[in-house]
Every structure is written in structure tokens, then in C-alpha cells.
Amino acid sequence: MPVLVRIAFRNLLEHKAKSLIIGVLLALGVVILIVGNAFMDTAARGVKETFIGNYTGDIFIAAKAKVPVSLFGASSFGNTETTQTLPYFDRIAAKLSSEPGVAGVTSQVTGYAMATIKDAPDTAEGDGGPGFVLLFGIDPASYYKQFTYAYPVKGRLLEPGEEGLVVSQATIDRLKKNLGVEPKVGDTILLTGVGKSGFKIRSVPLVGVVAYKTESEANDFISYADVNTVRILMGLTLGNDEDTPVTDEQKSLLAASGDDLFGGETVVTQGKVSVAQAPKAAPAAPKKVSQVDTGAWHFAMARLRNPAAAPATVHSLNLWFTKEGIDAQAADWKTAAGPFVVFIEGVRLVFNVAIIIVAVVAIIVMINTLVISVIERTGEIGTMRALGAQKGYVRKMFLAEALTITVVFGIIGSAIAFGVVGILDVARIAATNPFLKILFAGEVLHATVKASSVVWSLVLVGIVSVLAYLYPVSLALKVQPVRAMQTE
């Protein structure tokens, strides 16, 4: 093999122009792959860190549904009709807590509402109409033990048993734009939600405004409220399950006959006029009031001591659900993140398609260049064949050339890619729109190159290089040695 490598270097140096064209194409491919994957890996890592640390945990459990259900209620915003309450929540929570490696468990109800400020001044001039808010109904006692990335910048976080609302600064800005007046901590916020039983209105105090240790587009939309407020807004209330008190007088009416109730009348004579006295009306039964279903939860989430154990834990839980006949399903953070992961995967897909198109074009250019190069070397190939070189040896020689040029220009391309990523990282480019905010996984670009990306980029470029050599080499090997030696 060392002999073939020396021959490969000699041949590449002998055909400098063509080798340079092919090398530049390979180096450019390496740069595009490494820099592009650095962006994709940064976005994926940022979304993963944000969602696991802020909202979803490592394990996400929801009721089975016909459409994919995420932490936001459904696979797309604004559709909570498909969000079912988690059956046998207490059993699920107990099972989840008993799983090896589970560090903590919490739960949530997701809801949507329109918000306005109670007693807002009539002189306020906004765009008109209340503002939209996405609500996470939580139990602060367990929720803030698992998710520690949110911190108050105004006011404070919700406390256990407290009714209230906590929002992001972006939500404050949207409400100010819509309502014409800025909500402040201590203001009473009117929330109007549409649940299973129609419109519901709740008034809650604005307790605080939060920011996050890791930035994400999702942070701007989410607001936190006490779980009972969200349950009422979403219609998660008890029906007629509670007992109705019945008095002794009402019980006696149940035993009375129809004549006793409607036909038996007492006649009082007043002169010649007979007046029928109707029986005394029965007391009205107490009016029933719907009560909050305090056992209703949409989702359960868990943090693991070892996040790498998430797939095994998900599998174990789903087997248990099937065995126990519970209509629930465990999943990882990607399912819980829903539309945000779909967006990242969509961007990655577009990037991969673009890379494939670039690779196809590069292969075509390289093949054309190599065809010319191999045709020029037909005499050389014929002489080698006439001296006893087998076709396999000739193929190995060209393979050595392909791998040599891949390694040399691959290293050059990798160095350039590291330089580009380093410059972009130092420049701290700001995200100026939601698309870039998700792609940058924060307010500014902070891309890093993974070693695995470099390895796979070199492997992919090497495969492209070898494929480009196959066709022209096969053409050259079809020429008879005698004819090849006669070719100049």
C-alpha cells in the first residue's frame, strides 16, 4: 500500500490543475458539511437543553390520541380539543416515581386563553381586542423543583396554593400592543378560555414576569398559572358526581302518591264560596355548582439522573401501560416539544436535500474532470497492463489517488470550516427574527463543531470522491493494452 500511496502522490502532482479542481470541490464540500452541521447541531442541542430543562423533562407521558399530542396540547398551536386528561394519574405518577433513575416527577394542564386587564383605562389605545396567551397550569411545589431555568425579573414565581399568572416579557409586550396599556405586577388579568363546557372567565393577579437561563422562541409564548385556573378555563370540572342533600320533607314527598300531591285538596268554606287550598310547595333542591376536577392532568413529566437512560425508561413504561390496560403513552422530550422539533427537523431536512444536490453536482463535475484525466493517462494504463498489472491493481491505484486527495483537501477544508465557525462565534451575530432565534438556539449565534461531524463529513466526501473515480476508471480498463500503448 505505501507504494500505491507514493504513486498516487506522484500522479496527483503530475496533474496539478485537475487535482486542484477536484481538491477544491472536496474541500468546499467539507466546509459546507461541517459549518452546516455546526448550525444544525447547535439548534438541536439548544432546543433539547431548553425543553428538557424548562418544560418537558426527560420523560413525557400523555393520554393516547389519534393525532400527535405535544406539551402544547396538540401537534399544532391552537388545537386543544384532542388533548385528553391522563387516565389513572395517581397510578401513573406512582409508577413513574418508582422507576430506577427518576429524580423527580411533576405534571401539567395546558390551556389557551385571551387576556385583558381588568379596569383598564378607557383612554388606552391598542390594536384592539384581548391578547392571546398559552397557559401551563402547574403545581409550583413540584414544578419548580424539576424545572429551574425560569427566574423572575419582576415580581416573583407562583407559590404553592396561590392563584395567579406569571408571564414572559414578550407576552407583556404583546398585551401592551393589543390593549394599549402595559400590564404590571399586581394588576388583575381577565382570562377567557373555551373548554368543553363553553366560555369560561377567570380573574387572576399578575404575580411576576420571568426570563430563562437558556433562550428559545418557546419562552416568549408560555405563561404559567395555577392549575385550577387552567382547569376551569378548559372545562375540566366535575359534572353531577357530588351528592345532593335531601331534607326529611323532600323524602316524604318521594313516598307520596299522585292523589296526595295533585288530587287531595283541603276545602275551606267561606260563605257560599268554596276555595281549594293547594298543598304547600316542596322546598327547591339545592342548586348544584360544578366543581374543579382536582385530579385532572394532561401530562406527567419526569427528570432522570442519567438522561441517556430515557429510551429504556420510555420502553419500560409503555410495556407497563399495555399490561395494565392504561390508555397512556410515554415518550421522550422530542414528542413533548412538538412543533419546535418539527421545525428544526424540517430545517435539517432542507439542509440535507441541499447537500445532496450539491454532492450530485460535484460528482458530475468531478467525473467530467476525471474522464479527461484518465483519457490522458490511457497510455500509462496500457503500459502498466502490458507489463502484467492486473485490473484490480489499477483500480487500487486510482482508489489510492482518490483517498489521498480526499485526506489532503479534507484536512484543508476542515481547517477552513473551524476557522469560519470560530469567526462566526466571536462575531456573536444576533438573532433578528424568530427563525434565526430557533436556529441559533438563543439570542446570539454560538456554534460549535462536533468531532463526529468532522469524521462523517470526511467519510461522506471520501465516498463522493470514490464514486466519481469509478466511471472513468471503468472506461480506461475497457481499452486493450496494445491500443492503449499506441495512444499518446
C-alpha positions in Angstrom: 0.0 0.0 0.0 2.8 2.5 0.7 4.0 2.0 -2.9 0.5 2.9 -4.2 0.4 5.9 -2.0 3.7 7.2 -3.4 2.4 6.5 -6.9 -0.8 8.4 -6.0 1.1 11.4 -4.8 3.3 11.4 -7.9 0.3 11.2 -10.2 -1.6 14.0 -8.4 1.4 16.3 -8.6 1.9 15.4 -12.2 -1.6 16.6 -13.0 -1.7 19.6 -10.7 -4.5 21.6 -12.4 -7.0 18.7 -12.5 -6.1 17.6 -9.0 -6.6 21.2 -7.7 -10.0 21.4 -9.3 -11.1 18.1 -7.7 -9.5 19.1 -4.4 -11.2 22.5 -4.2 -14.6 20.8 -4.8 -13.9 18.3 -2.0 -12.6 21.0 0.4 -15.7 23.1 -0.3 -17.9 20.1 0.4 -16.2 19.6 3.7 -16.6 23.2 4.7 -20.3 23.2 3.8 -20.9 20.0 5.7 -19.0 20.9 8.8 -20.4 24.5 9.1 -23.9 23.4 8.2 -23.9 20.6 10.7 -22.5 23.0 13.3 -25.6 25.2 12.9 -27.9 22.1 13.0 -26.2 20.6 16.0 -26.3 23.9 17.8 -30.0 24.4 17.1 -30.8 20.8 18.1 -28.7 21.0 21.3 -30.2 24.3 22.2 -33.8 23.1 21.8 -33.1 19.9 23.6 -31.4 21.7 26.6 -34.2 24.3 26.7 -37.1 21.9 26.6 -35.7 19.3 29.0 -34.5 22.0 31.4 -37.6 24.3 31.1 -40.7 22.3 30.3 -40.6 18.6 29.2 -38.1 16.8 31.4 -36.6 13.6 30.0 -39.8 11.6 30.1 -43.2 12.8 28.9 -46.5 11.0 29.4 -49.9 11.8 27.8 -53.1 10.0 27.1 -53.2 8.2 23.8 -54.8 10.3 21.0 -55.5 10.0 17.2 -53.2 13.0 16.5 -49.7 13.6 17.9 -50.0 15.4 21.2 -47.2 17.6 22.5 -46.8 19.7 25.6 -48.7 22.5 23.8 -51.8 20.4 23.6 -51.6 19.1 20.0 -49.2 18.9 17.1 -50.1 22.5 16.2 -50.9 25.6 18.2 -54.4 26.4 19.0 -55.9 22.9 18.9 -56.6 21.6 22.4 -59.7 19.6 21.6 -57.7 16.5 21.1 -55.9 16.8 24.5 -57.4 14.2 26.8 -56.8 14.1 30.5 -54.3 11.5 31.7 -56.2 8.4 32.9 -55.3 6.9 36.3 -53.0 9.8 37.0 -52.2 8.7 40.6 -51.2 5.2 39.5 -49.1 6.6 36.7 -47.3 9.1 38.9 -46.6 6.4 41.5 -45.2 4.1 38.8 -43.1 6.9 37.3 -41.7 7.8 40.7 -40.8 4.2 41.4 -38.8 3.8 38.1 -35.0 3.5 38.7 -33.1 6.7 38.0 -36.1 9.0 38.2 -35.0 12.2 40.0 -38.4 13.9 40.2 -42.0 14.0 38.8 -44.3 16.8 38.1 -47.5 17.4 36.0 -49.3 20.0 33.9 -52.5 21.1 32.3 -52.2 23.0 29.0 -54.7 25.7 28.0 -55.2 28.7 25.8 -57.0 31.9 26.7 -57.5 35.5 25.7 -56.2 38.0 28.3 -57.2 41.6 29.1 -56.6 43.9 32.1 -59.4 44.4 34.5 -60.4 48.0 34.9 -58.1 49.1 32.1 -58.5 52.8 31.4 -60.9 53.7 28.5 -58.3 56.0 27.1 -55.9 53.1 26.2 -55.4 52.8 22.5 -54.1 49.4 21.3 -54.6 47.3 18.2 -57.9 46.2 19.6 -59.0 43.0 21.3 -57.5 40.9 24.1 -54.2 39.2 23.7 -53.6 35.5 23.2 -51.7 33.5 25.9 -50.6 29.9 26.1 -51.1 28.7 29.6 -49.2 26.0 31.5 -51.3 25.1 34.6 -48.8 23.8 37.2 -48.3 22.8 40.8 -45.5 25.1 41.9 -44.4 22.8 44.7 -43.3 20.0 42.3 -42.9 22.0 39.1 -40.1 24.4 40.1 -38.1 21.5 41.7 -37.8 19.9 38.3 -37.5 23.0 36.1 -35.1 25.6 37.4 -34.3 27.6 34.3 -37.0 30.2 34.8 -36.3 33.1 37.2 -38.3 36.3 38.0 -37.2 39.6 36.7 -40.3 41.4 38.0 -42.4 40.2 40.9 -41.9 36.5 41.7 -42.8 33.0 40.8 -46.0 31.3 41.8 -46.2 29.8 45.3 -48.0 26.6 46.2 -51.7 27.0 46.6 -51.6 30.6 45.1 -53.9 31.7 42.3 -52.1 33.9 39.8 -50.3 34.3 36.5 -46.7 34.5 35.5 -45.7 35.7 32.0 -42.7 36.4 29.9 -41.6 39.9 28.9 -42.6 39.1 25.3 -46.1 38.4 26.4 -46.2 41.7 28.3 -45.1 43.4 25.1 -47.8 41.7 23.0 -50.6 42.5 25.6 -49.4 46.1 25.6 -49.6 46.3 21.9 -53.1 44.8 21.8 -54.5 46.5 24.9 -52.8 49.9 24.6 -51.6 49.7 28.2 -48.8 47.7 29.8 -49.8 45.1 32.4 -47.9 45.5 35.6 -47.2 43.1 38.5 -50.3 43.3 40.8 -52.8 44.0 38.0 -55.8 41.8 37.8 -55.9 39.9 34.5 -59.1 38.6 33.0 -58.6 35.3 31.2 -61.3 34.0 28.8 -61.0 30.4 27.7 -63.0 28.0 25.6 -63.3 24.5 27.1 -65.6 21.5 26.9 -68.4 23.4 28.5 -68.2 26.7 26.6 -66.7 30.0 27.5 -65.1 30.5 31.0 -63.8 33.7 32.5 -61.3 33.8 35.4 -59.7 36.8 37.0 -56.2 36.3 38.5 -53.4 38.6 39.7 -50.3 39.1 37.6 -47.7 37.7 40.0 -44.5 38.0 38.1 -42.5 38.3 34.8 -39.9 35.7 34.1 -36.8 35.2 32.0 -34.8 32.0 31.3 -31.3 30.8 31.6 -31.5 29.4 28.1 -33.3 31.3 25.3 -35.8 29.8 22.9 -38.7 31.0 20.8 -41.0 28.9 23.0 -40.1 31.0 26.1 -41.9 34.0 24.6 -45.2 32.3 24.2 -45.6 30.4 27.5 -47.3 31.7 30.6 -47.7 29.9 33.9 -50.9 29.8 36.0 -52.1 27.8 38.9 -53.5 24.6 37.7 -57.1 25.1 38.9 -57.4 28.3 36.9 -56.4 26.5 33.7 -58.7 23.5 34.6 -61.7 25.8 34.9 -60.8 27.7 31.7 -60.5 24.3 29.8 -63.7 23.0 31.3 -62.0 20.3 33.4 -64.8 20.3 36.1 -66.8 17.7 37.8 -70.3 17.1 36.5 -73.0 15.7 38.8 -70.9 13.4 40.8 -71.3 15.0 44.2 -74.3 14.0 46.4 -77.2 16.4 46.7 -78.6 16.9 50.3 -82.2 15.8 50.7 -84.4 17.1 53.6 -86.9 14.9 55.5 -89.8 16.8 54.0 -88.4 16.1 50.5 -88.1 12.4 51.4 -91.8 12.3 52.4 -92.7 13.7 49.0 -91.0 10.8 47.4 -93.3 8.4 49.2 -96.5 10.3 48.5 -99.0 9.2 45.9 -100.2 11.2 42.9 -103.5 11.9 44.6 -101.7 13.2 47.6 -99.7 15.5 45.6 -102.2 16.7 42.9 -105.7 15.5 43.8 -106.0 15.8 47.5 -107.2 19.3 48.3 -108.4 20.9 51.5 -111.7 22.8 51.1 -112.3 25.9 53.2 -115.9 27.2 53.2 -116.2 31.0 53.2 -119.9 31.7 53.0 -121.1 30.1 49.8 -117.8 30.1 48.1 -115.5 27.0 48.3 -111.8 27.7 47.9 -109.4 24.9 47.1 -106.1 25.2 49.0 -103.2 23.7 47.1 -100.7 21.7 49.0 -97.6 23.6 50.2 -94.9 23.6 47.6 -91.9 21.4 48.2 -88.7 23.3 49.0 -86.4 23.6 46.0 -83.5 21.3 45.9 -80.1 23.0 46.4 -78.6 24.2 43.2 -75.6 22.2 42.1 -72.4 24.0 41.3 -69.7 22.5 39.1 -66.5 21.9 40.9 -62.9 21.7 39.7 -61.7 18.2 38.9 -58.6 18.4 41.1 -57.4 15.1 39.8 -57.4 16.1 36.1 -54.0 16.5 34.5 -53.0 16.5 30.8 -49.4 15.4 31.2 -46.8 14.0 33.6 -43.1 14.7 33.2 -40.0 13.3 34.9 -36.4 14.2 35.1 -33.8 11.4 35.1 -30.5 11.3 37.0 -29.0 9.8 33.8 -30.7 11.3 30.7 -29.1 8.6 28.5 -31.5 6.1 30.2 -34.6 7.8 28.7 -35.2 5.3 25.9 -35.1 2.3 28.2 -37.4 4.1 30.7 -39.8 5.0 28.0 -39.9 1.4 26.8 -40.4 0.1 30.3 -43.3 2.5 31.0 -45.1 1.7 27.7 -44.9 -2.0 28.4 -46.4 -1.4 31.8 -49.2 0.7 30.3 -50.1 -2.1 27.9 -50.0 -4.7 30.7 -52.2 -2.6 33.0 -54.6 -1.6 30.2 -54.0 2.1 30.7 -54.6 4.3 27.7 -51.4 6.4 28.1 -48.1 6.6 26.3 -44.6 7.6 27.4 -42.3 9.4 25.0 -39.1 11.5 25.1 -38.6 15.2 25.0 -38.9 15.4 21.2 -42.5 14.3 21.3 -43.2 16.8 24.1 -41.6 19.7 22.2 -43.9 19.1 19.2 -43.9 21.9 16.7 -40.5 23.2 17.7 -38.7 19.9 17.0 -40.7 19.5 13.8 -39.4 22.9 12.7 -35.7 22.0 13.5 -36.1 18.7 11.7 -37.6 20.4 8.7 -34.7 22.8 8.5 -32.3 19.9 8.8 -34.2 18.1 6.0 -33.9 21.1 3.7 -30.2 21.3 4.5 -29.7 17.6 3.8 -31.5 17.9 0.5 -29.4 20.9 -0.5 -26.3 18.9 0.4 -27.4 16.1 -1.8 -28.0 18.4 -4.7 -24.5 20.0 -4.2 -23.0 16.5 -3.9 -24.6 15.4 -7.2 -23.4 18.5 -9.0 -19.9 18.0 -7.5 -19.8 14.3 -8.6 -20.8 15.3 -12.2 -18.0 18.0 -12.3 -15.5 15.6 -10.8 -16.5 12.8 -13.2 -16.0 15.1 -16.2 -12.6 16.2 -14.9 -11.6 12.7 -14.2 -12.7 11.3 -17.5 -10.4 13.8 -19.2 -7.6 13.0 -16.8 -8.0 9.2 -17.2 -8.2 9.5 -21.0 -4.9 11.5 -21.0 -3.4 8.6 -18.9 -4.7 5.8 -21.2 -1.1 5.1 -22.5 0.2 4.9 -18.9 -2.6 2.5 -18.0 -2.0 0.4 -21.1 1.8 0.1 -20.4 1.1 -1.0 -16.8 -1.4 -3.6 -18.1 1.2 -4.8 -20.8 3.8 -5.2 -18.0 1.5 -7.5 -16.1 -0.6 -5.2 -13.9 -4.0 -6.6 -13.3 -7.2 -4.6 -13.5 -7.5 -4.9 -9.7 -4.1 -3.2 -9.2 -5.0 -0.4 -11.5 -8.3 0.1 -9.6 -6.4 0.2 -6.3 -4.0 2.8 -7.7 -6.9 5.1 -8.6 -8.6 4.3 -5.3 -5.3 5.4 -3.5 -5.4 8.6 -5.5 -9.0 9.3 -4.5 -8.4 8.7 -0.8 -5.2 10.7 -0.9 -6.8 13.7 -2.4 -9.7 13.3 0.0 -7.5 13.2 3.1 -5.3 16.2 2.0 -8.1 18.5 0.9 -10.4 17.2 3.6 -8.0 18.3 6.2 -7.7 21.7 4.5 -11.5 22.0 4.3 -11.8 21.0 8.0 -9.3 23.7 9.0 -11.2 26.3 6.9 -14.5 25.2 8.5 -13.1 25.5 12.0 -11.9 29.0 11.1 -15.3 30.0 9.7 -17.2 28.7 12.8 -14.7 30.4 15.1 -15.1 33.8 13.4 -18.9 33.5 13.5 -18.8 32.6 17.2 -16.6 35.6 18.0 -18.8 37.9 15.9 -21.8 37.0 18.1 -24.3 37.5 15.4 -27.7 38.5 16.9 -30.9 36.7 16.0 -33.1 39.3 14.4 -36.2 37.1 13.8 -37.9 34.0 15.2 -36.4 31.8 12.6 -32.9 32.7 13.5 -33.7 32.6 17.2 -34.6 28.9 16.9 -31.7 28.2 14.5 -29.2 29.9 16.8 -30.8 28.3 19.9 -30.8 31.7 21.6 -30.4 35.4 21.1 -26.9 35.2 19.6 -25.1 32.6 17.5 -22.9 30.3 19.4 -22.0 27.4 17.1 -19.6 24.6 18.0 -18.1 21.8 15.8 -18.5 18.2 17.0 -15.8 15.7 16.3 -18.4 13.3 14.9 -19.4 15.9 12.3 -15.9 16.2 11.1 -15.5 12.4 10.8 -18.7 11.9 9.0 -18.1 14.9 6.7 -14.7 13.4 5.7 -16.3 9.9 5.2 -19.1 11.4 3.0 -16.7 13.4 0.9 -14.5 10.3 0.5 -17.4 8.3 -0.7 -18.2 11.0 -3.2 -14.6 11.0 -4.4 -14.5 7.2 -4.9 -17.8 7.2 -6.7 -16.5 9.9 -9.1 -13.5 7.8 -9.9 -15.5 4.6 -10.7 -16.8 5.6 -14.1 -13.7 7.0 -15.8 -11.5 4.1 -14.4 -14.0 1.5 -15.8 -13.8 3.3 -19.2 -10.0 3.1 -19.2 -9.9 -0.6 -18.2 -12.1 -1.5 -21.2 -9.3 -0.3 -23.6 -7.0 -3.2 -24.7 -3.4 -2.8 -23.6 -2.0 -2.8 -27.1 -4.3 0.0 -28.2 -3.7 1.9 -25.0 0.1 1.8 -25.6 -0.4 3.2 -29.1 -2.4 6.2 -27.7 -0.5 9.3 -27.0 
